[in-house]
C-alpha cells in the first residue's frame, strides 16, 4: 500500500494528492509511473506493508452478553423443541416441552370432567415420545404432569447455574470453558 506525502500532509490515494497539488499549484498532470516523477512534484511516496488489520479483543462484557444471549436461545429451544424428552417412571419416554405440558393438562381436564359426570375410573389414550399409545388413568397422568413440571424446574436450575457462571467469569478463557447444554432429569 502506498501513501503520498505532499506539503507535510499524508494522502492515501493518487486522487487525493492530485487534488491537493491542483489546489496549491494549479498543476495538472497525467499518469505518473515512477517515484522520480512524484518527487519532481514535491511528493514523497512511501510504500507500506499490506494494511495491518488490528484485531480488537472483545471486551469481557461483550462476550458475557453474547454467551447470555446464547444461553437464553438454547433454553428456549429446549423448552419448545419437539425432541425434548424424558424417561418417565411410567416406563416410557415422553415429550417434556411446553406443548407436552399443555397436552397432559388437557387430558387431566378430560378425565376430571368424565369423573365428575359419573364415569368410574376413566382413562385416556396417550401417545408417548415414540408414538406408542398408552392407556392412562388420572393418577398416571398426574404423575406424568409432575415429572414434566419437575423436569422444568431441573432445567431452570441448570440455566441459573450457567448464568451465574457466565456473570461471575472474569476472563474470556473462563467464558470459553462454559458449555451451554440442557439435559432432562432422570426419574
Number of C-alpha atoms within 10 A of each C-alpha: 10 15 17 20 17 19 11 9 10 16 18 12 12 14 9 13 19 19 14 17 18 13 10 9 10 11 12 9 10 6 7 10 8 9 13 13 12 16 12 9 15 13 22 18 18 13 10 10 8 8 8 7 6 6 6 6 7 9 11 16 15 10 16 21 14 11 21 19 12 13 21 14 12 15 19 13 15 22 21 14 15 15 14 19 22 21 18 19 13 14 7 13 17 24 21 29 23 18 14 22 19 12 13 18 15 12 21 21 13 16 21 14 13 15 15 10 9 9 12 10 11 16 21 15 12 17 13 17 19 10 10 12 12 14 12 18 17 19 12 15 21 16 15 22 20 13 22 25 16 15 21 20 13 16 20 15 12 18 20 12 12 19 18 12 15 22 16 12 17 13 13 15 10 12 18 12 10 14 10 16 13 18 13 18 17 11 11
